[in-house]
Amino acid sequence: PKVLIFDDSTSAVDSATESTIREGLASLKDVTKIIIAQRVTSVMNADQIIIMEDGTIADSGTHEELLGQKGGYYQLYTGALELD
């Protein structure tokens, strides 16, 4: 396929399984992958991360860019923000 969409595919798996899933996705070349996730580790290697809040785009960038902004993504990554 040219496009794969994963809707929260890692939410119910342990860290080892999540790592295996990420490695498998990384091995797929020439495929656009859209990953909807609550875990930062599921998306931190993505080319582009989009943060949604209340149905709108709150922020976007790479993992490093979003950490540098010290906003909501940074808070999620450092454990300072709890999800509902």
HUQUI-V669236 format. One record per run of one state. SS is the DSSP state (a for helix, b for strand, c for the rest). FROM is the first residue (numbers start at 1). LEN is the number of residues. If there is no record, write none. Layout:
# HUQUI-V669236
<<SS;FROM;LEN> <SS;FROM;LEN>>
This chain:
# HUQUI-V669236
<<c;1;2> <b;3;5> <c;8;7> <a;15;13> <c;28;4> <b;32;5> <c;37;3> <a;40;4> <c;44;5> <b;49;5> <c;54;2> <b;56;6> <c;62;1> <a;63;7> <c;70;2> <a;72;7> <c;79;6>>
